[in-house]
């Protein structure tokens, strides 16, 4: 499954909507996706969204679409 992760780049500042960024990660579950991002980044995760096939197709139309890969065997 592909998840879209909305996050703030750092936990040192209060979250602001203007600073929200996103990445895409492939994982077997939302729990593993969240723990992978939390363990390997300093991001403040706001929300994880499992993408349906149609939503994934839409997101892939963006030329900047890229699945982020982490060094985690569970992801």
N, C-alpha and C positions, 0 to 999 in steps of 0.2 A: 504494500500500500504506500501511496505517496501522501505525505503530510506537508501542509504549508504552515510554517512556524513564524508567528509574528513576535517580534522581540525588540527590546531596547538594547543598544550596543553596550551599555554598561549598567551595573547595579549601583554605581556611585552617585548618581543623580536621580532626582524624582522623574518618573516617566512622563513624557510629553508626547501627545499624539503625533506631532510634527516629526519626532525622531524615530517613530516606529519603522522598522525595516522587516523584511521577510526573507526566508530561505525555504528551500524544498528539501525534504529528506525522505528516503525510502526506508521503511521499517516494517516489522511484522505487527507492531502494536503502537498505540499512542504513548503508553507508559515507557516503552523502550526508546521511542523517538525523543521524548522529553528528557529522559535520563541521559541519553547520549549527548544531546546538546548541552545540558547542564554540566555534565562532567568535563566536556572538552572545550567549553567557551566560558567567557565571563558575561554572557548575555543574560538579560532579565526577560525571561519568556513571558509574554502576555497571554498568548492563546495558540493552540494547535488545532488545525482543521484538517480532517481527512478529506482528500479530494475525491469526488465522484469521477467516473470516467469522463463525463461531459465537462466538469470543472477543470479536470486535468487537461483535456483537449484545448479548452479556452486559455489556460495559463501557458500552454506550450506555444501559443501564437506569439507570445512576447519574445522578441529576439534575445533578451537577457535571461530567459528561462534556463536554469541549470540546477541539477540535483546535487546538493552538497554531500560530499562523502566524508565520513569521519573514520578514524582508526578504531573501530569497535566491532568486534566479531558478532555482537548481538543485533546490530542495526541492519 
